Amino acid sequence: DIGVHVGGDHHDPPMDISHARSIYTDLVASGFRSPVARFEDLAIDSPPFTKKIRVRGQQVDVRVRMYHVDMTAPDARQPLVEAFRRSMKDDDVVVYDGHAGRQLDYSGVVFAYKPGRVALAASEFPNVETTQKQQVYLFNGCETYTGYADKLYENPNRTTENTDVITTVNYSAIQRQANQVIA
């Protein structure tokens, strides 16, 4: 189970939706079955993309849920926060692809900027309900190396034995194509 969370973009013009569309297109091109006929039909409660892969001689189901700002109304962004919290609790791989920064009590997972900023600060990671199962986190955002992993490891269920964290060093960019996340 993989949760892919594309953060909002504060630039003009914003690139977050083009970026999310790129991930959608790549999933479909990679053989994942889309739960909807087209990208614009994805909703926050859409079923996952699905695909079977062979692992150690056995068929394994892979399920990917994707989230982006256009799945919620401008005055109702809380479902994006709850979707990320659910990923931290249930998913095997948690991907955040968006803006980030060094201030852990401000930066974190930024879901939207317009009409107002909505985020889950990295400093809140220790308080989010998680599981003790093995998880992989990818934080593809500027300077996520500055403490995102540290804050995850402060969570009582996350340890270096059951949590792998991939972060970005200095800068990453939200672009039309999601090359970094796809790779």
Secondary structure, DSSP 4 states (H G I P E B T S, - for coil): -EEEEEPP--SSS--HHHHHHHHHHHHHHTTPBPSSSSGGG--TTPPPEEEEEEETTEEEEEEEEEE-GGGS-TT--HHHHHHHHHHHHH-SEEEEES---S-TTT-EEEEE-SSS-EEEEGGGGGGS---SS-EEEEEESTTGGGTHHHHHHTSTT--TTTEEEEE-SS-----SS-HHHH-
